[in-house]
Amino acid sequence: MVELLGLDLATLLLLAGAGLVIAEAFAPGAHFIVLGIALLGAGLVGLALPASLGLFATTLVLAATVMIIGGAAMYGYREFDFYGGKGTAQTSDSSSLRGKTGRVTERVTETSGQVKLDEGGFNPNYQARSMSETIEEGTEVIVVDPGGGNVLTVANFDEIDEDEIDRELARERERDGDDRERDVDTA
């Protein structure tokens, strides 16, 4: 078996993996866990390999083990969301829904309808009302008024002339214009 620093490669991989897993406990956030698990697993496999296996074969088996276990650890980390990263897009209150986009799931009129928002929180399905026109099923919409409850006012996304950035720039121009008028009045 290959030796480095007085330790065989399998023991070195085992210790490095254990060190990274322990480091993850001190600095959580999936910085070290995937590589730590891969190295730890490769070290365990390396300890189980027969000593008669050649240098090239041992290196190849350990490299393949790191890749396979690392891929499985990455898949598990992403799929099972151990650190809660998937829930970050959930809404915290109704005002955070303003400007969100989605699709009409049930025709929206001034009195009824339903939409599914792209980033609408735990349950992205909401009752919706249109501002004036009927919006057909499958149409992309934008929330113009969250309404404070579970009934949103939406508009057809294609018919909105300006986006949130344009609206904010217009508000800022209005504020600057008001400030200039006050400056002229006081001079």
N, C-alpha and C positions, 0 to 999 in steps of 0.2 A: 504494500500500500504506500501511497505518497506521504512523505513526512514534511512538515513545515513548522518551524519553531519548536521542534521536539515533539510535536503532536501529529498523529496521522490526520489525513484530510477529512475523514468522516467526523472525528472528534472536534476538529477545528470548525467545521460547518455546524455541528451541533451546538457548540459554545457560542458561535456568532449568531445563530438563530435564536438561541435562548436570550442572549444579550439584547437583541432587537425587540423581542417580545416583551422583555422587562422594560426596555426604554419606552415602549408604547404605553405602558402603564403610567409612566411619569409624564408623558407628553401625548395624551390621547388625540385622536383625529385621523387615524389611519396613515400616519407618516411612516411607521416602521413595521406594522403588523403583517402586511402581505409578504414582504421580503423575509421577515423573521420566520413566518410559518414555513415558507419555501425552504429556507436554509435549515431550519430545525428538522423538517421532514427528510431533506436530502441527507442530513447527518445521521438520522435514524436508519435510513436505507443503507447508507454507507457502512454503518456498523454491522448490518446484517449480511453484507456482501462477503463472499469467501476471499481469503487472503491470496488464493492462487490466481485470482482474476488479474489480468495484465493491467499495466498503467493506463494504456489507451482505453481499454474497455471500462475500467473503473471511472475514469474521467468522463467518458461518454455517458455512462449510466447516471452518474451524479448530476451532470449538466441537464440531462433529460428530466431527471427527477425534480430539479429546481424549477424547470419550465412548467412541468405538468402540475406540480403542487402549487406553484405560484399562480398559474392560471386559474386553478380551482379556488384558491384563496381569494383572488380578485373577483371572480364570479360570485362567490359566496358573500363577500363584502358588499358588492353592489346589489345583489339580488335581495338579501335579507336586511339590508339597511341597519346594521348594528349601531351606527352612530347617529341615526335620525336625520340624515341629510335630505331625504326625499320630502319630508314634511315642511321644508323651508318655504315652499311656494304657497302654503296654505294662507288664507286670508285671516286677519285678526279682527276686523270689523267691517261693517258695510261700506264705509267710505273708501276703503282700500280697493273696492271693486270698480270704482270709477276709471274708465279708460281701458278696462279689460275687454278682450275680444272673445268671441265664441261663435257657435253655430245655432241656428234655430232648429229645435227638435220637434216643435209643434207650432203651427202657423201663429204668428204674433199679430194681434190687432190692438186697437186702443183699449180693449177690455179683457183680452185673454191671450194666452200663449205660453210657450216654455222655451228656454234656451239652455245650452250646456256651455259653460265658460271654459276656455283653455286652461286657465290657472285660477279656478274658482274655489279652491279649498277642498275640504274633506268630501263634501257633496257638491259637485260643480253644476248641478241641475237647479235652475231657478225659474219661478214664474216670471213672466215678462209682459210688458206692455209697450206698444210703439208710441212714438210721439204724434204721428198723424196717419201714415199709410200702413197698409197691411204688408207684412214681411213673410215671404213664403218659406217653407221648410227647407233646410240646407243652406240658407243664405248666411253669409258671415255678418255678424253684428258687433257693435261696440256699445258698452254701457255708458250712457250719458248721465243717468241719475240713479244711484244705488237705492234711493228711497228709504233707507233706514230699516228695512225689513227684508223679507224674502221675495219681494216683487220689485223687479228692476225695470227701469225705462231704458229701452235700447233703440238704436238707430241702425239703418242699413250701412254697413261699413263702406261700401262703394260710393255711397251718396254723401259721405262726410267730406267736406272740402278741405278741412285743415285738421292736423293731428294735434296732440297735446302740446308738443313743442311750439307749433305755430300759435296756438291759443295763449300759451304763456308769454311768448314774445309780444303778442298784441297787447296783453295786459300790461306788460312792462313799458311798452311804448305809450300806452294811455297814462300810466303813472308818471312817466317822464314828461309827457305833455302837460299834465296837471301841475307838476312842479314848476315848469317853465312859466305857465300862466300866473302862478302865485308870485314867482320872482318878478315878473313884469308889473303886476299889480302893486307890489311893495316898493318898486323903484320910482 
